[in-house]
Amino acid sequence: MCRNITTLRGLDPAATTEEIEAAARQYVRKVTGVQSVSDATRAPFESAVAEIAAITTRLLAELPERRQPPPTVPPLRRPEVRARMALKNLKTP
């Protein structure tokens, strides 16, 4: 269902809070169909993201270690994504 969500278990170093939140946000976008958050959807959307991120953090901590790292690199670890984020942060006052 969510092809864009990459595997976070088994990363070295471990998945960051930012990566877990990004995956939770992608999941909530996918299941709700909400792509841009409005005032009417903001509170329930952000609440769902926070809950799913917390559950994911707990799940990753409780699962045993993977024998091999995941086959794909999470988006927030890709150089092109990091470059776009850095550029965006420079433009933000």
Secondary structure, DSSP 8 states (H G I E B T S, - for coil): --TT----TT-SS---HHHHHHHHHHHHHHHH--SS--HHHHHHHHHHHHHHHHHHHHHHHHS---SS--SS--GGGSHHHHHHHHHHHHH--
